[in-house]
Amino acid sequence: MASKQLCTFRLAGHLYGIGLEILQEVMRHIPMTPVPASQPWVAGLLSLRGQIMSAFDLRTRLQLPARDTGAQPMNVVVLHDKELICLLVDSIADIIFVDEDDFSPAPPTLDASLQTFIMGAYKLEEELVVELDINKVLQVSM
């Protein structure tokens, strides 16, 4: 049985995951500077130990309801195309092992604009974890 590791996090009460191989670190909210005329899901730029990176709000990108006013997102920093990118999520969950036998591809009934971002889901004991296609999520020209 083939298995892999996912870094999991919550968005609007649901569990999502990304491959552990791209994860750099997770941390509490860092203030950021808005970027005028950017895509709505680009929350801004932030500096982490002197390195400037873009922050993508996954709630906006996945067309989920806005975060409650005053709720600070957590940061998931990933390495994408040799560049660090910060993903804003509601909360960090766990690093988990998932079994390929428990994987189901995204259903064709899913909204086409979201289907692009979702590889599929893994059945866990209590819930599903939706695996995001981080390459598609971070594609700016959509």
N, CA and C atoms as an extended XYZ file, in Angstrom:
426
Properties=species:S:1:pos:R:3:atomname:S:1:resname:S:1:resid:I:1 pbc="F F F"
N         0.835       -1.194        0.000 N   MET     1
C         0.000        0.000        0.000 CA  MET     1
C         0.874        1.249        0.000 C   MET     1
N         0.644        2.112       -0.946 N   ALA     2
C         1.405        3.361       -1.022 CA  ALA     2
C         0.749        4.403       -0.112 C   ALA     2
N         1.594        5.144        0.582 N   SER     3
C         1.057        6.216        1.418 CA  SER     3
C         1.915        7.457        1.210 C   SER     3
N         1.348        8.587        1.607 N   LYS     4
C         2.103        9.827        1.550 CA  LYS     4
C         1.694       10.693        2.726 C   LYS     4
N         2.472       11.750        2.955 N   GLN     5
C         2.195       12.649        4.067 CA  GLN     5
C         1.592       13.940        3.549 C   GLN     5
N         0.616       14.441        4.312 N   LEU     6
C        -0.010       15.716        4.009 CA  LEU     6
C         0.087       16.628        5.223 C   LEU     6
N         0.305       17.902        4.970 N   CYS     7
C         0.153       18.932        5.993 CA  CYS     7
C        -1.305       19.350        5.896 C   CYS     7
N        -2.040       19.243        6.996 N   THR     8
C        -3.464       19.566        6.943 CA  THR     8
C        -3.768       20.848        7.713 C   THR     8
N        -4.837       21.507        7.261 N   PHE     9
C        -5.268       22.763        7.861 CA  PHE     9
C        -6.759       22.912        7.626 C   PHE     9
N        -7.356       23.836        8.358 N   ARG    10
C        -8.799       24.057        8.240 CA  ARG    10
C        -9.090       25.376        7.549 C   ARG    10
N       -10.143       25.329        6.742 N   LEU    11
C       -10.704       26.502        6.087 CA  LEU    11
C       -12.211       26.369        6.169 C   LEU    11
N       -12.883       27.324        6.773 N   ALA    12
C       -14.350       27.315        6.893 CA  ALA    12
C       -14.852       25.988        7.451 C   ALA    12
N       -14.138       25.449        8.426 N   GLY    13
C       -14.571       24.232        9.103 CA  GLY    13
C       -14.218       22.933        8.399 C   GLY    13
N       -13.646       23.005        7.214 N   HIS    14
C       -13.310       21.792        6.458 CA  HIS    14
C       -11.810       21.536        6.509 C   HIS    14
N       -11.444       20.271        6.337 N   LEU    15
C       -10.042       19.864        6.410 CA  LEU    15
C        -9.456       19.773        5.001 C   LEU    15
N        -8.346       20.457        4.793 N   TYR    16
C        -7.638       20.456        3.514 CA  TYR    16
C        -6.201       20.019        3.759 C   TYR    16
N        -5.539       19.583        2.699 N   GLY    17
C        -4.153       19.166        2.839 CA  GLY    17
C        -3.335       19.462        1.606 C   GLY    17
N        -2.030       19.585        1.825 N   ILE    18
C        -1.069       19.741        0.731 CA  ILE    18
C         0.077       18.779        1.001 C   ILE    18
N         0.760       18.378       -0.058 N   GLY    19
C         1.887       17.462        0.088 CA  GLY    19
C         2.972       18.028        0.985 C   GLY    19
N         3.478       17.203        1.855 N   LEU    20
C         4.483       17.636        2.829 CA  LEU    20
C         5.791       18.066        2.153 C   LEU    20
N         6.039       17.557        0.950 N   GLU    21
C         7.311       17.847        0.278 CA  GLU    21
C         7.499       19.328       -0.045 C   GLU    21
N         6.430       20.103       -0.112 N   ILE    22
C         6.575       21.534       -0.430 CA  ILE    22
C         6.515       22.423        0.818 C   ILE    22
N         6.159       21.844        1.952 N   LEU    23
C         6.012       22.618        3.188 CA  LEU    23
C         7.365       23.112        3.688 C   LEU    23
N         7.428       24.393        4.013 N   GLN    24
C         8.636       24.965        4.604 CA  GLN    24
C         8.451       25.174        6.101 C   GLN    24
N         7.339       25.822        6.480 N   GLU    25
C         7.050       26.037        7.897 CA  GLU    25
C         5.633       26.554        8.074 C   GLU    25
N         5.168       26.488        9.305 N   VAL    26
C         3.864       27.061        9.664 CA  VAL    26
C         4.089       28.024       10.819 C   VAL    26
N         3.296       29.097       10.859 N   MET    27
C         3.480       30.090       11.923 CA  MET    27
C         2.216       30.914       12.106 C   MET    27
N         2.221       31.664       13.176 N   ARG    28
C         1.106       32.577       13.451 CA  ARG    28
C         1.087       33.708       12.437 C   ARG    28
N         0.027       34.467       12.492 N   HIS    29
C        -0.176       35.579       11.558 CA  HIS    29
C         0.975       36.582       11.609 C   HIS    29
N         1.356       37.061       10.440 N   ILE    30
C         2.378       38.103       10.301 CA  ILE    30
C         1.708       39.268        9.567 C   ILE    30
N         1.846       40.487       10.060 N   PRO    31
C         1.258       41.629        9.343 CA  PRO    31
C         1.794       41.706        7.915 C   PRO    31
N         0.944       42.146        7.003 N   MET    32
C         1.365       42.231        5.603 CA  MET    32
C         0.959       43.556        4.989 C   MET    32
N         1.566       43.840        3.858 N   THR    33
C         1.299       45.060        3.109 CA  THR    33
C         0.438       44.707        1.902 C   THR    33
N        -0.728       45.353        1.752 N   PRO    34
C        -1.571       45.077        0.581 CA  PRO    34
C        -0.855       45.437       -0.716 C   PRO    34
N        -1.230       44.735       -1.792 N   VAL    35
C        -0.668       45.004       -3.110 CA  VAL    35
C        -1.787       45.562       -3.978 C   VAL    35
N        -1.726       46.858       -4.326 N   PRO    36
C        -2.782       47.457       -5.146 CA  PRO    36
C        -2.899       46.753       -6.500 C   PRO    36
N        -4.124       46.654       -6.992 N   ALA    37
C        -4.431       46.105       -8.321 CA  ALA    37
C        -4.021       44.649       -8.490 C   ALA    37
N        -3.907       43.905       -7.375 N   SER    38
C        -3.576       42.475       -7.483 CA  SER    38
C        -4.866       41.650       -7.520 C   SER    38
N        -4.724       40.380       -7.775 N   GLN    39
C        -5.874       39.474       -7.760 CA  GLN    39
C        -6.499       39.495       -6.360 C   GLN    39
N        -7.813       39.249       -6.242 N   PRO    40
C        -8.467       39.323       -4.931 CA  PRO    40
C        -7.896       38.349       -3.896 C   PRO    40
N        -7.359       37.221       -4.335 N   TRP    41
C        -6.837       36.232       -3.395 CA  TRP    41
C        -5.415       36.547       -2.935 C   TRP    41
N        -4.766       37.545       -3.532 N   VAL    42
C        -3.440       37.954       -3.079 CA  VAL    42
C        -3.656       38.916       -1.914 C   VAL    42
N        -3.410       38.416       -0.714 N   ALA    43
C        -3.680       39.197        0.495 CA  ALA    43
C        -2.639       40.287        0.710 C   ALA    43
N        -1.444       40.097        0.170 N   GLY    44
C        -0.407       41.106        0.325 CA  GLY    44
C         0.980       40.507        0.291 C   GLY    44
N         1.935       41.323        0.723 N   LEU    45
C         3.327       40.893        0.826 CA  LEU    45
C         3.713       40.911        2.293 C   LEU    45
N         4.561       39.962        2.683 N   LEU    46
C         5.054       39.955        4.060 CA  LEU    46
C         6.531       39.631        4.061 C   LEU    46
N         7.167       39.989        5.147 N   SER    47
C         8.592       39.747        5.300 CA  SER    47
C         8.791       38.717        6.406 C   SER    47
N         9.461       37.628        6.037 N   LEU    48
C         9.778       36.576        6.997 CA  LEU    48
C        11.296       36.469        7.075 C   LEU    48
N        11.848       36.888        8.211 N   ARG    49
C        13.296       36.890        8.407 CA  ARG    49
C        14.027       37.554        7.234 C   ARG    49
N        13.464       38.694        6.775 N   GLY    50
C        14.095       39.472        5.726 CA  GLY    50
C        13.761       39.029        4.310 C   GLY    50
N        13.039       37.922        4.152 N   GLN    51
C        12.657       37.472        2.814 CA  GLN    51
C        11.218       37.899        2.527 C   GLN    51
N        11.021       38.612        1.418 N   ILE    52
C         9.690       39.091        1.026 CA  ILE    52
C         8.978       37.978        0.260 C   ILE    52
N         7.709       37.746        0.616 N   MET    53
C         6.922       36.731       -0.096 CA  MET    53
C         5.479       37.180       -0.236 C   MET    53
N         4.810       36.632       -1.235 N   SER    54
C         3.384       36.890       -1.447 CA  SER    54
C         2.573       36.019       -0.504 C   SER    54
N         1.432       36.542       -0.078 N   ALA    55
C         0.502       35.789        0.760 CA  ALA    55
C        -0.801       35.597       -0.016 C   ALA    55
N        -1.221       34.350       -0.164 N   PHE    56
C        -2.466       34.006       -0.846 CA  PHE    56
C        -3.504       33.618        0.202 C   PHE    56
N        -4.669       34.237        0.163 N   ASP    57
C        -5.748       33.876        1.076 CA  ASP    57
C        -6.523       32.716        0.448 C   ASP    57
N        -6.380       31.520        1.032 N   LEU    58
C        -7.025       30.344        0.448 CA  LEU    58
C        -8.545       30.404        0.537 C   LEU    58
N        -9.080       31.110        1.528 N   ARG    59
C       -10.547       31.252        1.587 CA  ARG    59
C       -11.053       31.956        0.328 C   ARG    59
N       -10.413       33.044       -0.036 N   THR    60
C       -10.819       33.792       -1.226 CA  THR    60
C       -10.567       32.966       -2.481 C   THR    60
N        -9.417       32.329       -2.552 N   ARG    61
C        -9.044       31.554       -3.743 CA  ARG    61
C       -10.018       30.406       -3.993 C   ARG    61
N       -10.494       29.785       -2.917 N   LEU    62
C       -11.408       28.635       -3.048 CA  LEU    62
C       -12.878       29.050       -2.968 C   LEU    62
N       -13.134       30.338       -3.044 N   GLN    63
C       -14.491       30.884       -3.042 CA  GLN    63
C       -15.281       30.487       -1.793 C   GLN    63
N       -14.604       30.515       -0.650 N   LEU    64
C       -15.240       30.246        0.637 CA  LEU    64
C       -15.643       31.575        1.258 C   LEU    64
N       -16.571       31.545        2.229 N   PRO    65
C       -16.971       32.804        2.879 CA  PRO    65
C       -15.774       33.486        3.547 C   PRO    65
N       -15.839       34.793        3.652 N   ALA    66
C       -14.750       35.563        4.265 CA  ALA    66
C       -14.557       35.153        5.719 C   ALA    66
N       -13.342       35.284        6.185 N   ARG    67
C       -12.980       35.005        7.577 CA  ARG    67
C       -13.682       36.024        8.468 C   ARG    67
N       -14.074       35.621        9.664 N   ASP    68
C       -14.709       36.540       10.604 CA  ASP    68
C       -13.793       37.730       10.855 C   ASP    68
N       -14.382       38.909       10.962 N   THR    69
C       -13.611       40.112       11.244 CA  THR    69
C       -12.852       39.927       12.553 C   THR    69
N       -11.602       40.262       12.520 N   GLY    70
C       -10.777       40.128       13.723 CA  GLY    70
C       -10.107       38.772       13.858 C   GLY    70
N       -10.557       37.759       13.113 N   ALA    71
C        -9.921       36.437       13.178 CA  ALA    71
C        -8.614       36.485       12.391 C   ALA    71
N        -7.516       36.180       13.047 N   GLN    72
C        -6.209       36.215       12.389 CA  GLN    72
C        -5.924       34.861       11.743 C   GLN    72
N        -5.554       34.851       10.469 N   PRO    73
C        -5.217       33.579        9.828 CA  PRO    73
C        -3.859       33.070       10.294 C   PRO    73
N        -3.643       31.792       10.074 N   MET    74
C        -2.328       31.182       10.297 CA  MET    74
C        -1.620       31.161        8.947 C   MET    74
N        -0.303       31.061        8.979 N   ASN    75
C         0.503       31.060        7.755 CA  ASN    75
C         1.108       29.679        7.507 C   ASN    75
N         0.930       29.188        6.296 N   VAL    76
C         1.587       27.963        5.843 CA  VAL    76
C         2.519       28.398        4.719 C   VAL    76
N         3.814       28.281        4.944 N   VAL    77
C         4.792       28.710        3.948 CA  VAL    77
C         5.216       27.499        3.127 C   VAL    77
N         5.080       27.638        1.795 N   VAL    78
C         5.426       26.548        0.889 CA  VAL    78
C         6.465       27.036       -0.110 C   VAL    78
N         7.199       26.093       -0.665 N   LEU    79
C         8.157       26.392       -1.716 CA  LEU    79
C         7.510       26.005       -3.038 C   LEU    79
N         7.344       27.001       -3.913 N   HIS    80
C         6.703       26.781       -5.215 CA  HIS    80
C         7.540       27.445       -6.294 C   HIS    80
N         8.003       26.668       -7.251 N   ASP    81
C         8.865       27.199       -8.327 CA  ASP    81
C        10.030       28.012       -7.757 C   ASP    81
N        10.711       27.459       -6.782 N   LYS    82
C        11.883       28.070       -6.143 CA  LYS    82
C        11.576       29.388       -5.447 C   LYS    82
N        10.304       29.609       -5.137 N   GLU    83
C         9.878       30.847       -4.473 CA  GLU    83
C         9.041       30.481       -3.243 C   GLU    83
N         9.257       31.196       -2.156 N   LEU    84
C         8.437       30.978       -0.964 CA  LEU    84
C         7.117       31.725       -1.112 C   LEU    84
N         6.029       31.040       -0.817 N   ILE    85
C         4.683       31.610       -0.877 CA  ILE    85
C         4.013       31.299        0.458 C   ILE    85
N         3.286       32.275        0.974 N   CYS    86
C         2.555       32.093        2.226 CA  CYS    86
C         1.080       31.842        1.904 C   CYS    86
N         0.526       30.766        2.449 N   LEU    87
C        -0.898       30.461        2.311 CA  LEU    87
C        -1.581       30.823        3.615 C   LEU    87
N        -2.629       31.637        3.547 N   LEU    88
C        -3.377       32.006        4.748 CA  LEU    88
C        -4.496       31.002        4.953 C   LEU    88
N        -4.512       30.378        6.132 N   VAL    89
C        -5.514       29.368        6.478 CA  VAL    89
C        -6.120       29.739        7.828 C   VAL    89
N        -7.235       29.097        8.177 N   ASP    90
C        -7.891       29.408        9.456 CA  ASP    90
C        -7.111       28.844       10.642 C   ASP    90
N        -6.697       27.580       10.523 N   SER    91
C        -5.935       26.952       11.599 CA  SER    91
C        -5.134       25.790       11.029 C   SER    91
N        -4.076       25.458       11.725 N   ILE    92
C        -3.214       24.351       11.326 CA  ILE    92
C        -3.755       23.093       12.013 C   ILE    92
N        -3.796       21.993       11.280 N   ALA    93
C        -4.222       20.721       11.881 CA  ALA    93
C        -2.964       19.879       12.124 C   ALA    93
N        -2.832       18.745       11.465 N   ASP    94
C        -1.721       17.834       11.724 CA  ASP    94
C        -0.992       17.480       10.439 C   ASP    94
N         0.154       16.866       10.625 N   ILE    95
C         0.833       16.173        9.522 CA  ILE    95
C         0.299       14.752        9.605 C   ILE    95
N        -0.277       14.276        8.520 N   ILE    96
C        -0.886       12.946        8.544 CA  ILE    96
C        -0.345       12.076        7.419 C   ILE    96
N        -0.416       10.769        7.617 N   PHE    97
C        -0.153        9.805        6.558 CA  PHE    97
C        -1.494        9.429        5.962 C   PHE    97
N        -1.594        9.423        4.639 N   VAL    98
C        -2.808        8.977        3.965 CA  VAL    98
C        -2.439        7.817        3.055 C   VAL    98
N        -3.381        6.918        2.868 N   ASP    99
C        -3.187        5.731        2.064 CA  ASP    99
C        -3.818        5.949        0.695 C   ASP    99
N        -3.083        5.645       -0.354 N   GLU   100
C        -3.596        5.833       -1.714 CA  GLU   100
C        -4.906        5.075       -1.941 C   GLU   100
N        -5.119        3.978       -1.222 N   ASP   101
C        -6.360        3.202       -1.358 CA  ASP   101
C        -7.579        3.981       -0.864 C   ASP   101
N        -7.356        4.976       -0.025 N   ASP   102
C        -8.453        5.780        0.528 CA  ASP   102
C        -8.718        7.045       -0.283 C   ASP   102
N        -8.068        7.172       -1.438 N   PHE   103
C        -8.188        8.374       -2.274 CA  PHE   103
C        -9.356        8.254       -3.246 C   PHE   103
N       -10.110        9.343       -3.386 N   SER   104
C       -11.165        9.447       -4.399 CA  SER   104
C       -10.935       10.745       -5.161 C   SER   104
N       -10.947       10.706       -6.514 N   PRO   105
C       -10.761       11.943       -7.280 CA  PRO   105
C       -11.927       12.900       -7.062 C   PRO   105
N       -11.707       14.159       -7.392 N   ALA   106
C       -12.762       15.179       -7.261 CA  ALA   106
C       -13.948       14.765       -8.136 C   ALA   106
N       -15.166       14.843       -7.599 N   PRO   107
C       -16.333       14.444       -8.390 CA  PRO   107
C       -16.596       15.415       -9.534 C   PRO   107
N       -17.079       14.911      -10.664 N   PRO   108
C       -17.344       15.785      -11.808 CA  PRO   108
C       -18.458       16.799      -11.547 C   PRO   108
N       -19.259       16.584      -10.511 N   THR   109
C       -20.347       17.510      -10.181 CA  THR   109
C       -19.856       18.761       -9.470 C   THR   109
N       -18.594       18.749       -9.034 N   LEU   110
C       -18.006       19.901       -8.363 CA  LEU   110
C       -17.915       21.062       -9.344 C   LEU   110
N       -18.163       22.272       -8.870 N   ASP   111
C       -18.058       23.468       -9.707 CA  ASP   111
C       -16.725       23.461      -10.452 C   ASP   111
N       -16.786       23.686      -11.753 N   ALA   112
C       -15.596       23.587      -12.611 CA  ALA   112
C       -14.466       24.503      -12.154 C   ALA   112
N       -14.805       25.692      -11.658 N   SER   113
C       -13.752       26.619      -11.228 CA  SER   113
C       -13.019       26.089      -10.000 C   SER   113
N       -13.686       25.284       -9.183 N   LEU   114
C       -13.036       24.705       -8.000 CA  LEU   114
C       -12.379       23.372       -8.312 C   LEU   114
N       -12.940       22.645       -9.267 N   GLN   115
C       -12.408       21.331       -9.628 CA  GLN   115
C       -10.931       21.421      -10.020 C   GLN   115
N       -10.557       22.534      -10.617 N   THR   116
C        -9.176       22.757      -11.024 CA  THR   116
C        -8.227       22.683       -9.837 C   THR   116
N        -8.659       23.164       -8.682 N   PHE   117
C        -7.783       23.278       -7.511 CA  PHE   117
C        -7.714       22.011       -6.659 C   PHE   117
N        -8.635       21.085       -6.871 N   ILE   118
C        -8.766       19.934       -5.980 CA  ILE   118
C        -8.346       18.655       -6.683 C   ILE   118
N        -7.377       17.956       -6.100 N   MET   119
C        -6.935       16.691       -6.658 CA  MET   119
C        -7.938       15.590       -6.318 C   MET   119
N        -8.478       15.662       -5.107 N   GLY   120
C        -9.411       14.650       -4.633 CA  GLY   120
C        -9.455       14.684       -3.123 C   GLY   120
N        -9.965       13.590       -2.545 N   ALA   121
C       -10.102       13.533       -1.089 CA  ALA   121
C        -9.696       12.157       -0.575 C   ALA   121
N        -9.226       12.157        0.653 N   TYR   122
C        -8.887       10.921        1.356 CA  TYR   122
C        -9.894       10.720        2.470 C   TYR   122
N       -10.358        9.480        2.625 N   LYS   123
C       -11.278        9.147        3.712 CA  LYS   123
C       -10.457        8.885        4.973 C   LYS   123
N       -10.736        9.672        6.002 N   LEU   124
C       -10.137        9.440        7.314 CA  LEU   124
C       -11.207        8.801        8.188 C   LEU   124
N       -10.873        8.478        9.425 N   GLU   125
C       -11.867        7.849       10.308 CA  GLU   125
C       -13.079        8.729       10.542 C   GLU   125
N       -12.855       10.012       10.809 N   GLU   126
C       -13.939       10.911       11.196 CA  GLU   126
C       -14.426       11.841       10.093 C   GLU   126
N       -13.576       12.098        9.083 N   GLU   127
C       -13.924       13.076        8.053 CA  GLU   127
C       -13.095       12.852        6.802 C   GLU   127
N       -13.269       13.729        5.842 N   LEU   128
C       -12.473       13.703        4.616 CA  LEU   128
C       -11.418       14.795        4.677 C   LEU   128
N       -10.290       14.551        4.057 N   VAL   129
C        -9.302       15.604        3.865 CA  VAL   129
C        -9.200       15.829        2.358 C   VAL   129
N        -9.433       17.061        1.943 N   VAL   130
C        -9.400       17.436        0.527 CA  VAL   130
C        -7.974       17.845        0.187 C   VAL   130
N        -7.375       17.143       -0.789 N   GLU   131
C        -6.012       17.477       -1.192 CA  GLU   131
C        -6.054       18.531       -2.293 C   GLU   131
N        -5.356       19.632       -2.056 N   LEU   132
C        -5.302       20.726       -3.024 CA  LEU   132
C        -4.164       20.505       -4.013 C   LEU   132
N        -4.391       20.893       -5.248 N   ASP   133
C        -3.344       20.900       -6.263 CA  ASP   133
C        -2.669       22.262       -6.161 C   ASP   133
N        -1.600       22.311       -5.400 N   ILE   134
C        -0.983       23.593       -5.065 CA  ILE   134
C        -0.482       24.324       -6.303 C   ILE   134
N        -0.066       23.589       -7.329 N   ASN   135
C         0.384       24.243       -8.561 CA  ASN   135
C        -0.746       25.039       -9.194 C   ASN   135
N        -1.950       24.496       -9.180 N   LYS   136
C        -3.118       25.196       -9.766 CA  LYS   136
C        -3.573       26.335       -8.855 C   LYS   136
N        -3.552       26.087       -7.547 N   VAL   137
C        -3.977       27.118       -6.591 CA  VAL   137
C        -3.103       28.362       -6.722 C   VAL   137
N        -1.811       28.153       -6.936 N   LEU   138
C        -0.882       29.277       -6.976 CA  LEU   138
C        -0.684       29.856       -8.372 C   LEU   138
N        -1.381       29.314       -9.357 N   GLN   139
C        -1.315       29.869      -10.710 CA  GLN   139
C        -2.029       31.215      -10.714 C   GLN   139
N        -1.311       32.267      -10.988 N   VAL   140
C        -1.892       33.605      -10.906 CA  VAL   140
C        -2.759       33.930      -12.132 C   VAL   140
N        -2.426       33.391      -13.276 N   SER   141
C        -3.134       33.754      -14.520 CA  SER   141
C        -4.380       32.918      -14.738 C   SER   141
N        -5.319       32.980      -13.816 N   MET   142
C        -6.569       32.241      -13.993 CA  MET   142
C        -7.722       33.204      -14.028 C   MET   142
